[in-house]
Amino acid sequence: MDKVAYISGGSRGIGKAIALKLAKAGYHIVIAAKTAEPHPKLPGTIYTVAKEVEALGVKALPLKTDIRFEEHVMDSLQQVKAEFGQIDVLVNNASAINLSTTENLAMKRFDLMHQINVRGTFMVSKHSIPLLQKSENPHIVTLSPPLNLKPEWFAAHLGYTMSKFGMSMTVLGLAEELKKHRIAVNALWPQSTIATAAIEFAYGGQALMDKSRSPEIMADAAWAIIQQDSSTCTGNFFIDEQVLQSVGIADFSNYAINAEKELMKDLFVE
């Protein structure tokens, strides 16, 4: 039976890397993201990724989807149902980031992070359950950190931390709730910062990119997770390095953007 992956925010960065990894493994790919027209400073649209996916010999379904809106999510899943009939892997990748302190964080930015990160992840997961139930080995992979209640993570950027931990709470709750449907729900988070165009544009420029790894490390880790038995591999908060080490990969040098630079540890990682 053909397998299908639905990836939110799949037009660039980690989402795109996971899309291409799964496409190479024979999965048909649903690219659900807002970017249908080229962004002036960020590369990639749902259609450019679809072309790359189809070049790998599988089907791509590019769907302009803003996961803040329930009608967008419902419409996209109806199209998936009509085209494929099921979802085998749901990747909750879409996310917004703003590392401002509480005093400096505009409420519209706070709202955006919570609408996309928490509400969006909850809603896409919720409405995907019927299609995931049709899979023989269904997985939800959410790109969110291990739950860590150390005050330092809250003091630095409270609004963002609350939103990312909200995503992680959906993992904790759904993993237990969906055991009866043998749907695996796991979180995946990078040990080191990941070099994406969005992060380069918003925060660090080339200096941060040089201290980061390529998105492919997250794609390889996600692939390792979804090959596991969904009835037993659930409720985990995985770190990319640890996942790859568990499948025998010990050398991560090929993921480094600049091998001469010391890696920067990602947020929420001890």
N, C-alpha and C positions, 0 to 999 in steps of 0.2 A: 504494500500500500504506500502511495506517495505520502511524504511528510511535509508539514507546513509550519513555518515560523512566522509569527506576527511580532514585529519590532516597532515599538513606539519611538519616535525621534530618530528614525533610521536613515536620515538624509546625509549624515556626516559623522565624523568622529568614531566613538566606540560603537554606536549603533550600526553604522555602515560596516565597520570591521567585522562585527558579529554576523551581519547579513551575508557578507561575502564568504566568511568561513563556513556558514551553514549551507550556502548555495553550492560551494565546492563539494560538500558532503551529500548533495542531492536533494536538499530541502527546497521547496518552493517558498518564496519570500514575499511577505506582505510588508511594505514600507509605509508605515502610518506616521506622517509628520506634517508639519505646517508648511514647509518650504516647497512650494510648487514653482515659484519664480526665483531666479538667481538673487542671492543676497549680495549687496555691493562689496562686502568685505569678507564674507564667509563662503567657501566653495561648497557646491553640491546641492542638488534638489532631489525630490523623490524620483524624478524621471531619469536623472543621470545615474543614480544608484540602480534603478531598474534596468537600465541598459547594461551595466556591468554584471548584474545578476544574471540576466538572460544570456549574456555572452558565455556564461558557465554552463549553459545547457538546461537550465530549469526555468520555471515560470516566475515572473515578478508581477505583483499587483501593487502599483503605487497609488496610495490613497491620501489625498489631502485631508489631514485630520488634526484638529486642535483638541487635545484631550481635556481641555477645560470645559468643553461643551458636550453634554450627554448625547445630543442628537448627532454630533459628529462621530462619536464612538459607536453608537448604535448603528448608524448608517454604514460605517466601515465594516463592522462585524456582520451585518447582513450581506454585504458584498462578498466577504470571505466565505460565509456559509453557502452562498449561491455558486461561487467559483470552486471551492475546495471541499466544503462540507465539514471541516474540522480544523482544529488547531492542535498541533503537537507541542509546540514551544511558544510561550509568550515571554518576550523580553521587555520588561518595564525599564526602558532606557531614558525616555524623555524626562528632562529635569531642567530646572532653572537655578542659577546660583547668584547670590549677592552676599559678599562677605562684610558688609557694613556693620558697624556697631549699632546698638539699639537706637541711640540718639540720632544717628545719621541715616538710618534705614527709612526710606519713604514707605508709607503704608501701601502704596500701589505696588511696590516691589515685594513687600511682605506678602500681599495678597497673591501676586503672581506665583511666587514660590510655593505657596500652600495650595493654590489651585492646581498647579501642574504636578508638583512632587507628591503631595499627600492625596488630594482628592482625585487627581488623574490616575495615579497608580491604583488606588482603591477601585475606581470606577471601571477602568479597563479590565482589571482582574475580575471584578464582579460579573461583568457582562460577557466575559470570555469563558466562564465556567461551563456552560452547556456545550460549547465547541471543544473544549479541552476534554470533557468526559468521553468524547468519541474516539480519543486517541488511545493507543495501546500503552504508551509510556509518556504521559503528559507532564510537562514541566513548566513552572513559572520561575523565571530568573529576574530578580529585581536588583538594579544597580544601586545599592544603598549600604551604609556601613554597619559594622557590628554595633549593637547598642552599648553605649559606654556613658555612664552618668557622671563622669568626672566633671566637676564644675568648670574646668579650664576650657572645655569644648563649648560650653554654653556662653561663657563670658566673652569669648572672642567675637562671635557672630551668632547671637541667639536666634535670630529669625531663620537663618539658613539651617542651623543645627536642628531646630525644632522640625523643620520641613523634611530633612533627610532622615531623622529618627522616626518621623511619622511614616515614611516609606518602610523603614525597618520593622516598625510595629505591624504593618500589614503582612510582612513575611512571618513574623512570630504568630500572629493570629490565624492567618489563612493556612499555614502549614498544619496546624492542629485541626482546624475546621474542615479542611479538604482531604484529610486522611481517608475519610469514608469513600471518597471518590478516587483514591489513589493518585491524586494530583500532587506532585512534588512542588514545594514552594521554598526557594532558597534565595539568599542574598549573595551578591558578589561585589567586592570592593578592591581597589588596587592598593598594593603596598606602597608604591611610589606614584607620584603625579603622572598623569597621562597627557601626552602631547596631542592636543586637539586644537583646531583652529579657533574654536570658541574661547578656550582658555587663553590662548596666545593673544587674541584680540582684546579680551576683557581684563586680563591681569598681568601676565608676566613678560610678554614679548619673547624674544629669542632666548633671553637669559633663563627663563623658566623652562622653555622647551628643551634646552640643552641638558637640564637636570631631570628630564622626564623619560618615560618609556613610550613606545609606540602603542597605539590602540590594539594592535594584534595580540598583545599579551592577555588582554581581557577577552578577546575573541577565543583564543586557545583555551583559556580557563573555562569560559562558558561552555565550550564544546565538551570539555572533560566532564562537566557537571551533568549535562543533559544526556550523556550516554549511560548514566547510572540508572538503576531501577527506581522508578518514581515512587514505588510503595515503601521503600526503605531510606532513600536519600532525600530527606526533607527536613525543614526547620533549621538549616545550617546558615551561619554567617561566614561565608568563605572569603578568604583573601587570595588574590590571584596566584601569588608565589606558592602558597601552601597547596593550592589545588594542583598546580603543575608538578610540584615536588611529589605529590601523592601518586602521580602517574609516571614517575621516573624521569622528569625533566629537572635537571639541576643547574644547567647553564642558561642564564637569562641575558647574556651579553648581546645577543642578536636583537633584543628588543630596545636597547639603549639608543637614544637619539644621538648622544655624544658620549662615547665610551670613556673619554678623558675627564668627564665631569662627575662629581659625586651626586648620586640621586637624591632628590628631595622627597622625603616621606610624605605621604598624602595625609589629609585631615582625618582625624578619628582613629588613626593607627598608632598603637602603643610602640 
